Amino acid sequence: MLLLAPAPPAAAAGRRAAPRTPVRCSSVHELERSPPARPGASLPPLRAAKRVVLVRHGQSTWNAEGRIQGSSDASVLTPKGESQAETSRQMLLADSFDACFTSPLARSRRTAEIIWEGRDDDLIPDSDLREIDLYSFQV
């Protein structure tokens, strides 16, 4: 999950950001299987420098079993994972965010739903936030 927040004053004071190089983590096969973006959805405009907060999903069923999950969507959050997401939500309650991007994978999406609960804006699923496809390792 990726959260965009207003940048701290030092970052907004005119420092130039390095040019970005797009990075693709998912295989073409996995991107093709990703759910499409919401009709009419567009990314929120960036009006100023932003602070980015990254949050990993809570414990999943496959994490608890010691299994490799990669981009498989067969694993969901455990009660402990939901509790971890709630702890993250409590820690981020006082922060103001412009947007919340999430992987479309169930464990990540559920973590984002818990953290984003009570906020007005919708979650923005982004297939580029999926974990990499580990093929035969994720069975």
N, C-alpha and C positions, 0 to 999 in steps of 0.2 A: 504494500500500500504506500502511496506517495501523497503527502499533504503539502499544499502550497500555502505559505503564510507570508505576511508582509516581512520584508527583510529588516534585519537590525539596522540601526542608523548608520553604522560604518559602511555597510554594503550599499546603502542607498546614496551615499555621499559622492558618487561619481566614479567609483572603481570600475574599470572595464572588465567584463567577463571574457574568459578565453573562448575562442570559437568552438562550437560544439560539433562533434562528429557523431552522426547517428550510429547506434549500436543495436544490432538485432540479436536477441538471445534465442528466440524460438526458431524451430525449423520451418520451412515453407509449408510442410504438411500440417504442422500444428497451427500455423497462422490461418490456413484455409479452413480449419475446423473450428476456429474461434467464433463465438457469437458475434454477429454484426453489431456495429455501433447503433445506438438508439436513433431512430429516424429523426432527422432535424437537429440532432445534437451537434453542438460545436464546442470547441475548447474555449474556456473563458479567456478573454484578452488579458495580456500581461501589461499592466500600466506602469509598473515599477519593478525594481529588483525584488526577488522573492527569496525567502528562506524555505528550504526543502526539508521535510521531515520524512524519513523512511521508517516504516514499521514492518517487521516480519510477522507472518501469520502466527497464531497461537499453536500450541501443540496439536498435532493431528493424530488420527488413529494410526497411520503408518509410522509417524514419529515414535509413538508409544511402543510400537512393535519392533522398532529398529530397522524398518524397511526403507528403501530408497524410493521416493515418490516422483521426482522430476516433474514433468508436465502432466502426469496422470491426474485425472480428476476423481479418482475412486476413493480418495482419502478426505475425511471431514474433521472438523474440530472435535476434540474430546471435551468433556466438562472442564478439565484443567485448562485446555486451550481457550475456551470461552471465558474462564476466570482471568486468564492472562490478558485477553483482549479488553475485558472490563477494567483491569488495573491500568492498562494503557489509556483507556478512555478517561479514567479519573485523572490521570497525570496530564492529559491534554485539554481538559475541560476549560481552563482559563485562557487557552490560546485561541487566537482568531485565525481562521483559515479561509482562503478564497475558494479552494477546490480540494476534492479528494479523488485521486485516481486509484483504481484497484485492478489487480489481475482478475480475469473472469473465472479463475479456478475457485471451486466452492470454499475451500479452507481460507483462502485469502479474502474472498468476497464477504464471507461471514465475519471474519475479523474486522474488516472495514465497516460492515453494517453495525457492529457493536460499538466501535469507536466513534462512528459518525452519528449515532443515535441522538435525536433531539436537535440536529442542525437542519437548516432549511433547504440547503442545496442537495441535489441528487449525487450519488456516487457516479464516477465516470469510469466504466470498464475500459481497460486498455490491454490488448493482447501482447503488447511489447513488454508488459510487466510479468508475463508468465515465466515460470521456471523453465530451464532448458529441457529439451526432450532427451532422456537418457536411454531410450529404446529398450533393449532387453534387460537392463538393470532395474527398471521400474515395474517389475511384475510381482 
